[in-house]
Amino acid sequence: MSLQHFALAEFECRCGCGRAEMNATFLAQLDTLRSIYGKPLTVTSGYRCPSYNAKVSSTGMTGPHTTGKAADKGC
Protein backbone atom coordinates (compact mmCIF):
# COMPACT_ATOMS: atom_id res chain seq x y z
CA MET A 1 0.00 0.00 0.00
CA SER A 2 1.28 3.43 -0.92
CA LEU A 3 0.47 6.26 1.46
CA GLN A 4 0.96 9.91 0.56
CA HIS A 5 1.31 11.33 4.07
CA PHE A 6 2.44 8.47 6.28
CA ALA A 7 5.09 5.76 6.40
CA LEU A 8 4.00 2.32 7.58
CA ALA A 9 6.80 2.44 10.17
CA GLU A 10 4.86 5.18 11.99
CA PHE A 11 2.23 2.58 12.88
CA GLU A 12 4.58 -0.08 14.31
CA CYS A 13 3.79 -1.45 17.75
CA ARG A 14 5.66 0.53 20.42
CA CYS A 15 6.70 -2.63 22.29
CA GLY A 16 9.47 -3.19 19.78
CA CYS A 17 8.06 -6.31 18.11
CA GLY A 18 8.09 -4.46 14.77
CA ARG A 19 4.55 -5.44 13.82
CA ALA A 20 2.40 -2.92 11.95
CA GLU A 21 -0.59 -4.98 10.83
CA MET A 22 -2.75 -2.03 9.86
CA ASN A 23 -6.03 -2.36 7.97
CA ALA A 24 -5.58 -1.06 4.40
CA THR A 25 -9.00 0.61 4.27
CA PHE A 26 -8.39 2.39 7.58
CA LEU A 27 -4.99 3.65 6.38
CA ALA A 28 -6.48 4.95 3.13
CA GLN A 29 -9.16 6.81 5.09
CA LEU A 30 -6.56 8.27 7.46
CA ASP A 31 -4.44 9.39 4.50
CA THR A 32 -7.50 11.07 2.95
CA LEU A 33 -8.25 12.79 6.26
CA ARG A 34 -4.70 14.14 6.34
CA SER A 35 -5.11 15.50 2.80
CA ILE A 36 -8.32 17.28 3.72
CA TYR A 37 -6.95 18.59 7.03
CA GLY A 38 -3.93 20.08 5.26
CA LYS A 39 -1.62 19.88 8.28
CA PRO A 40 0.66 17.16 9.65
CA LEU A 41 -0.77 14.47 11.90
CA THR A 42 1.70 12.69 14.17
CA VAL A 43 0.91 9.06 14.93
CA THR A 44 1.48 8.46 18.65
CA SER A 45 0.12 4.92 18.62
CA GLY A 46 -0.90 2.71 15.71
CA TYR A 47 -0.90 -1.06 15.70
CA ARG A 48 -0.55 -2.74 19.10
CA CYS A 49 0.20 -6.43 19.46
CA PRO A 50 -2.22 -8.10 21.90
CA SER A 51 0.31 -8.38 24.75
CA TYR A 52 1.32 -4.71 24.49
CA ASN A 53 -2.31 -3.62 24.23
CA ALA A 54 -3.04 -5.52 27.45
CA LYS A 55 -0.32 -3.48 29.19
CA VAL A 56 -1.48 -0.05 28.00
CA SER A 57 -5.24 -0.31 27.38
CA SER A 58 -8.34 -1.30 29.27
CA THR A 59 -9.41 -3.39 26.24
CA GLY A 60 -6.85 -6.03 27.20
CA MET A 61 -5.72 -8.47 24.54
CA THR A 62 -8.31 -7.16 22.09
CA GLY A 63 -9.44 -3.79 20.88
CA PRO A 64 -9.29 -1.64 17.78
CA HIS A 65 -5.52 -1.12 17.92
CA THR A 66 -4.97 -4.92 17.76
CA THR A 67 -7.06 -5.10 14.59
CA GLY A 68 -5.17 -2.30 12.85
CA LYS A 69 -8.28 -0.12 12.76
CA ALA A 70 -7.18 2.58 15.21
CA ALA A 71 -4.49 5.20 15.57
CA ASP A 72 -3.87 7.84 18.19
CA LYS A 73 -2.55 11.04 16.76
CA GLY A 74 -1.18 14.38 17.76
CA CYS A 75 -1.45 17.54 15.73
C-alpha positions, 0 to 999 in steps of 0.5 A: 500500500502506498500512502501519501502522508504516512510511512507504515513504520509510523504505525509499528507497535511501540513494544518493539516487536516491529509489527504494523498490521494495519487495515488497508481501508483504515490507512487509506481513510486516514491518509484522505483525512490528512489530505483534507486537514492540510496539516501534519498528523503525528501518529502516537500509537498505531498497531498494538500487538495483543500483549502490548495492548493488554499493558497499556489499554483497558481493552486487554488483549483485544481492541481496535488497535490490535485489529489495525483499525485505530491510531492515536494522533497528535497535531 
